[in-house]
Amino acid sequence: MPTHVPERRPYASSSFGIVVEGAADPNVLVRIAKFCTSVPGDEICGYISLGRGITIHREDCPNVRALRRNPERFTPVRWDEDETATSSFRVTVALHSWDRPRLLEDVARTFSEHGANIVEYGGHVADQMARNWYTVEVGDVKELRALLSALRNVDAVFDAYRVTPGG
C-alpha cells in the first residue's frame, strides 16, 4: 500500500464537482479527505474544518463516526453530475491472484480497456500468490464497479476490490 500521502490543499468546490448546499459562495473551499477516496456515486458528507474549508468524506468512512460527535459541523453536500462528468478521481484497488507469466500485462490491459489510468502500484509474490495494489484514476463508482468486475475475470485473479479506510 502507498506509505506517503501528500497533504491535500483545498480547492474550489466546483473543481471537484461538489455542491455545498446553502453556501453563499458556490466556490467554497473543499478538500477530499485523505483516505476516503470519494468518487462520484459515493454517498458523501461535508464536515466544516475550522480554518480549512469543508472536508468531504464518504458516509461510510470510519472517521465520520467520530466526527458525528459534533453534528453542528456537518453541512449538506452532493455531487454535481454536470461538473464530475469530465473529472477523474483516484482510488486504490487491491488484487489477489495466483502468480503466472504475463499476469501484470493482462491486468494492465484491463485497466487500460476501462480507461483507468494507473498512477501508482506495488505488490509482492509469496508462495505463488500475488498481492498487488494499484492507485488508479476513474470517473465514478459505476466505472469502478465495471473495472473491478473485469479484473475478477482476468485468468488467475480471484479477488479485486476497492481499498477503503478500515476495510
C-alpha positions as CSV (number, residue, x, y, z in Angstrom):
1,M,0.0,0.0,0.0
2,P,1.2,3.6,-0.5
3,T,3.0,4.8,2.5
4,H,3.2,8.5,1.8
5,V,0.1,10.5,1.1
6,P,0.8,14.2,0.4
7,E,-1.2,16.9,2.2
8,R,-4.2,17.8,0.0
9,R,-4.8,21.5,-0.4
10,P,-8.3,22.9,-0.5
11,Y,-9.8,23.7,-4.0
12,A,-13.0,25.4,-5.1
13,S,-15.9,23.1,-4.7
14,S,-16.5,23.3,-8.4
15,S,-13.0,21.8,-9.0
16,F,-14.3,18.5,-7.5
17,G,-17.8,18.8,-8.9
18,I,-19.3,19.1,-5.4
19,V,-22.2,21.3,-4.5
20,V,-22.3,22.7,-0.9
21,E,-26.0,23.2,-0.2
22,G,-26.8,26.6,1.1
23,A,-23.3,28.0,0.7
24,A,-23.2,31.8,-0.1
25,D,-20.2,31.2,-2.3
26,P,-20.6,28.5,-4.9
27,N,-16.8,28.1,-4.9
28,V,-16.4,27.5,-1.2
29,L,-13.1,25.7,-0.4
30,V,-13.3,21.9,-0.1
31,R,-10.9,19.1,0.2
32,I,-11.4,15.4,-0.2
33,A,-10.5,13.6,3.0
34,K,-7.1,11.9,2.6
35,F,-8.1,8.3,2.9
36,C,-11.7,8.3,1.8
37,T,-11.0,8.5,-1.9
38,S,-14.6,9.6,-2.7
39,V,-15.7,9.2,-6.3
40,P,-19.0,10.4,-7.8
41,G,-21.7,8.0,-6.9
42,D,-20.4,7.5,-3.4
43,E,-22.7,8.8,-0.6
44,I,-20.8,11.8,0.8
45,C,-21.0,14.3,3.7
46,G,-19.3,17.6,4.3
47,Y,-17.5,18.4,7.6
48,I,-16.6,22.0,8.4
49,S,-12.9,22.0,9.2
50,L,-12.0,25.1,11.2
51,G,-9.9,27.3,9.0
52,R,-9.6,24.7,6.3
53,G,-12.9,24.8,4.4
54,I,-15.1,21.8,4.1
55,T,-13.7,18.3,4.2
56,I,-15.6,15.7,2.0
57,H,-15.9,12.2,3.4
58,R,-17.6,9.1,2.2
59,E,-20.6,8.5,4.5
60,D,-19.2,5.0,5.4
61,C,-15.8,6.4,6.4
62,P,-14.8,5.2,9.8
63,N,-13.6,8.7,10.7
64,V,-17.1,10.1,10.2
65,R,-18.4,8.1,13.1
66,A,-16.1,10.0,15.5
67,L,-16.8,13.4,13.8
68,R,-20.6,12.9,14.3
69,R,-20.0,13.9,18.0
70,N,-20.1,17.5,16.6
71,P,-23.2,17.3,14.3
72,E,-23.3,21.1,14.0
73,R,-20.1,21.0,12.0
74,F,-21.7,18.9,9.2
75,T,-23.2,20.6,6.1
76,P,-25.2,19.0,3.2
77,V,-23.1,18.3,0.1
78,R,-23.7,16.4,-3.1
79,W,-22.0,15.5,-6.4
80,D,-22.8,17.9,-9.3
81,E,-23.2,15.4,-12.1
82,D,-22.6,18.1,-14.7
83,E,-19.2,19.0,-13.2
84,T,-18.0,15.5,-12.5
85,A,-18.6,14.2,-16.0
86,T,-15.2,15.3,-17.2
87,S,-13.3,14.7,-13.9
88,S,-11.3,11.7,-12.7
89,F,-10.8,10.6,-9.1
90,R,-8.1,8.4,-7.5
91,V,-9.0,5.1,-5.8
92,T,-6.8,2.2,-4.7
93,V,-7.6,-1.2,-6.0
94,A,-6.2,-4.4,-4.5
95,L,-5.8,-7.6,-6.5
96,H,-5.2,-11.1,-5.1
97,S,-4.3,-13.8,-7.6
98,W,-2.1,-16.8,-8.4
99,D,1.2,-15.7,-9.9
100,R,1.6,-16.6,-13.5
101,P,3.5,-15.4,-16.6
102,R,2.0,-12.2,-18.2
103,L,-0.3,-11.6,-15.3
104,L,0.8,-7.9,-15.0
105,E,0.4,-7.5,-18.7
106,D,-3.2,-8.8,-18.6
107,V,-4.1,-6.7,-15.6
108,A,-2.6,-3.5,-17.1
109,R,-4.6,-4.1,-20.3
110,T,-7.8,-4.5,-18.3
111,F,-7.2,-1.1,-16.6
112,S,-6.4,0.4,-20.0
113,E,-9.5,-1.1,-21.7
114,H,-11.7,0.5,-18.9
115,G,-10.0,3.9,-19.2
116,A,-8.4,3.7,-15.8
117,N,-5.0,5.4,-15.6
118,I,-2.6,3.7,-13.2
119,V,-0.7,6.4,-11.2
120,E,0.9,4.2,-8.6
121,Y,1.3,0.5,-8.0
122,G,3.1,-2.1,-5.9
123,G,2.9,-5.6,-4.6
124,H,4.7,-8.8,-3.9
125,V,4.6,-12.5,-4.6
126,A,4.9,-15.2,-1.9
127,D,4.1,-18.9,-2.2
128,Q,2.8,-18.4,-5.7
129,M,0.3,-15.8,-4.5
130,A,0.4,-12.3,-6.0
131,R,-0.9,-9.5,-3.9
132,N,-0.8,-6.2,-5.7
133,W,-2.4,-2.8,-5.3
134,Y,-2.9,0.0,-7.9
135,T,-3.9,3.6,-7.4
136,V,-6.0,4.5,-10.5
137,E,-8.0,7.4,-11.8
138,V,-11.6,6.6,-12.6
139,G,-14.6,8.7,-13.4
140,D,-17.3,7.4,-11.0
141,V,-18.4,4.5,-8.9
142,K,-20.2,2.9,-11.9
143,E,-16.9,2.8,-13.9
144,L,-15.1,1.5,-10.8
145,R,-17.6,-1.4,-10.4
146,A,-17.2,-2.4,-14.1
147,L,-13.4,-2.3,-13.7
148,L,-13.5,-4.5,-10.6
149,S,-15.8,-7.0,-12.3
150,A,-13.4,-7.1,-15.4
151,L,-10.4,-7.6,-13.1
152,R,-12.0,-10.5,-11.4
153,N,-12.4,-12.2,-14.8
154,V,-8.7,-12.0,-15.6
155,D,-7.3,-15.5,-15.6
156,A,-5.8,-16.4,-12.1
157,V,-7.3,-13.4,-10.3
158,F,-9.6,-14.5,-7.5
159,D,-10.3,-11.1,-5.9
160,A,-10.3,-7.5,-6.8
161,Y,-11.7,-4.8,-4.5
162,R,-11.6,-1.1,-3.6
163,V,-9.4,-0.4,-0.7
164,T,-11.2,1.8,1.9
165,P,-10.2,3.0,5.3
166,G,-11.0,0.5,8.0
167,G,-11.7,-2.1,5.2
